[in-house]
Amino acid sequence: MKVVLNTTLLMILLLLCLDITYAVDNFQLTAKGALYNDLKTGTGEMADIGDVATIHFTSWFDSNGAKGKEIYNTRRENQTVSFVVGTDKIMPGWNEGVIGMKTGGKRLLKLRPSLVYGAKGVHEIIPPNARLIFEIDLIQLKKQLPH
């Protein structure tokens, strides 16, 4: 049993080092540890580093892998969020989780603390080292022009 567990752990570490994704209970795992599951595959262009992504999202605290208390919902506020994919201006988990999505798609993300707000948290809203879950709808992509 110990040999099997060690072999499995080594394979996971190898996959992470090689930037390969693999399935975990219907979720894919990115190289940096973001878990994602496409709830709806879009039909538009695919998001990549440098693109401006416009999304709607709902966020929850992760309660042992399930959606816990809701934190924020842009749909309810009727306010989309736009960001440049791959920058340090947003949480790393969104960068990881949006790459590869197609416009019109919906994706569920499960993010560990280092991919969201880490040990800092967000004053009186998100405690330090919180795991979060996001449901993201990719509304629009603007491809950046090459320099």
N, C-alpha and C positions, 0 to 999 in steps of 0.2 A: 504494500500500500504506500509506504513512504517513497519508494522509488517511482511509482506512478505519479504521485503528487509532485515530486521534484521535477520529473520530466515535463509534466503539464505546465508547471510554473516556468520552466526554462523555455518552453515553446511560446508561451504568452510574452515573455520578455523579448524573445527573438523577434516575434511579430511586431512588437512595439518599436524595437530598434530599427526594423526594416521599413517602418511606415506603412504597414499592411493592416487592413481592418479585418475583423472576424466577428462572427455572430455570437451574441450573448443573450439568450432568451428573447429572440426576435429583434434584438438591438445589435447595431454594429458599434465597434469600438475603434475610435480614431487613434492615431499614434500618440497623441497627448492625453488620452484617457477620457474623451467625451463619448458618452453613449448616445446613440441616436436611432430612431425608428421612423421611417417614412410612413406617415399616416395616409398621405395622398401624394402621388407622384405628379409633379407639374408637367406642363407641356411646352413651356417656354425655354428661354436660354438658361444655361447652367451657370450658377454663381462661381466665381473664381476670385483669387486675390486681386485687389485693385478695383473691383466692381463696386458701385454704390448700390447697396441693397436697401429696399424699403420693405419693412415687415410690420405685421401685427404680432403681438405676443401676449401670452398669459404666463405668469410665473407663480410657482408654488414652492413651499418648503418641501423637501424630500422627507417623507415619513416612511423609513425602511423600504425605499424603492417605489412607494406609491405617492400620489399627489396628496400633500398635506394642506395646511392653511394657505389660501390664495394670498399672494403678495400684491400683484398688480395685473391689470388687464387693459391693454391699449384699445381693444374693441369697445369696451364699455365707455372709455374716455373719448372714443372716436378720433384717436390721434395715433397715426403711424410713427414709426421710428426709422430713420435712415442712417446708414453708416458705411464707411469704406471698409470692405472686407480685407482682413489681414493687417490692420493697423493696431497700434497699442491704445487707441482712443476708446475702445470698448473692451468688455471682458473677453478673455481668450476663448472661452467656451462658445461664444457666438461666432467668432472667427472659425473655429473648428467645426461647429455645427451647421453653418450655412453653406460652406464650400461644398459644391456638388449638388445642391438643391436646384431644382428648376422652377422658374417663375410659375406661380399658381400652385405650388406644392405646399404641403403641411408636414412639419416634422416635430417629433417629440424628442427633447434633449434631457438627459440626466447628467448633471455636471457636479463634479467633486469640487471641494472648496478652492483649490488652486486654479480652477478654470472660471471661477466667479469672483468673489470678493476676498477670498483667502482669510488670513488671520486678522485682517482689519475689520471685516464686516462693513456694514453701513449703519451709521449712528442711529440707534433706536429702531431700526427697521429690520436689518439682517444681522444676526449675531455672528461673531467670529467663527470661522471654519464651518459655515453652513453649507450643506448640499442643497442644490436647487434643481427644480424641474421646470422646463420651458416648453410651451407649445408655440411654434413659430409658423406663421403663414408668410411665404415670400410673395409679396404683392407686385413688386417691380424691381427690375435690374437696369442699371445704366452702366454700359460698358465704358470704361475709361479709354480715352484715345492714347495710343502709344506716344511716348515722348520722342 
